[in-house]
Amino acid sequence: MTAGSPAPSGHGVLIVDDDQFIRKLIATTLEDVAEFDLHEAADGVEAIEIARRARPTLVFLDVDMPRLNGIETCRQLRADDESGEVTIVMLTAASGDSVESDADQAGADLFLTKPFSPLDLLRLVDQLGERGAR
């Protein structure tokens, strides 16, 4: 799992959270279930840089981060995503309509509320796989 290598498989996943334990939880959970090329970023600025190189198809994006928050990062990822293929899942500890509304307007696809279990994460990835298969 390297932060800077391109995703040769077309199944790149970018995990963006300033909490290294959340990044590790997601990475460890996904490593065991599919052939994903995993990338990690600790903030939005780093996420934009990695996304431009790696072109992930799935991004787990924390809302509350230093340097560049998740809402603005989502907006920039959407602006850079010419193909419209990336799925952005917002990770948030804050429940509320305003956060979800802001994220929706920025282009988020789904939400995963913290704390979440590995099982919640696997269910979400399964749902994404089913949507992609249709």
N, C-alpha and C positions, 0 to 999 in steps of 0.2 A: 504494500500500500504506500505509494509515493505521492507526495503532494503536487509534484510538477509534471509527471509524465502524461502524455496524451492517452485518451481512452481508445484503444484499438478495437475493442469489442462492440462499441456502440451502446454499451450498457453502463455508462459512467454515472456514478452517484457522487454528488458533492454534499458533504455534511458540514454545515456552518453553524457554529455555536461557540460562544466565548468560554463555555464550561467544558473542559477537556473530558470530564466524566460522561457527559451527555454524548459527546462525539464518540467516545470509546464504546458506550452502550450501543449506539446505532451501528457503528462499524462492526463490532463483534457479532451482533445479531444478524446483520446482512451477510457477513463472510460465510456463514454456515449454510445459507439457503439458496444462494444463486451465484452465478459467475459475474459479479459486479466488479468494475474497476473503481475502487474507492479513493476519494480525495477528501481532505479535511481542510477547513479554514477556521480561524479563531475570530474573525470579524468580517464585516461586509467588504472592506477594501481588498483584503486578501481573497475573499470569495470571488469578486469580480475578476481579479487577475487570473485565478485558477480556472474559472469558468471560460474565459476567453481562450485559454490554451487547451483545456481538456474537453470542452463542449459536452458536459454531462446531459443525460436525458432525464435525470431526477435530482432535485435539490431539496434537502431538508434545511430549512432556514429559520434560525432563531429570530424573534422579533426584537428583543432588547439586547443590543450589543454595543461595544465601544466603536469609535471612529465612524462607522456608518451603520445605522440601524437596519433591521431586517426589511422594513417597509420600503425604504429608499433603495436597498440592495435589490429587492424584488423588482422594483420599477426599472432599475438599470439592467438587470438580467433580461427582463422582457424586451427592453429597447434593443438589446444586443442579440436577441434570439430571433434571427430572421426567419427561421423555419417554423417557429411556433411549436416545436416538438418538446421542449423542456417542460416537465411537470414540477411545480414548486409547491412544496408542503411546508406551511408555516408552523413553527414550533413556538408555543406561547404558554407562559405560566399565567398570564393575565387573561381571565375570561371576561368577555364583554363585547357588546355590539360594536363599539367604536374601533377596537383593534381589528376585528374581523372585517368591518366595513372598509377601513383604511387598506388592509391587506387585499381585499377583493378589488378595490379600485387600482391597486398597484399591479394586479395580475396574478395573485395567488390562486392556486387550484384547490387546495385542501388545507385542513388544519389538524394539528395533533397537539392536544393540551398536555402540558407537563403538570405533574409527573405522569409518565406513561410507562407501561410495562413492555418488555420485549414482545409479548404476545400481541399487544395493541399495535406495535410496529409491524409485526408479521401480517396481521390482518389487513392493515393499510396497504402494504406491498402486494398482497394477494389481490385486493380490490383493484389496484392499479394495473396489475397483470391482466385481470379480467376485462378491464376497460380497454386495454391495448389490443386484446385479442378480438374485439368486436369489429 
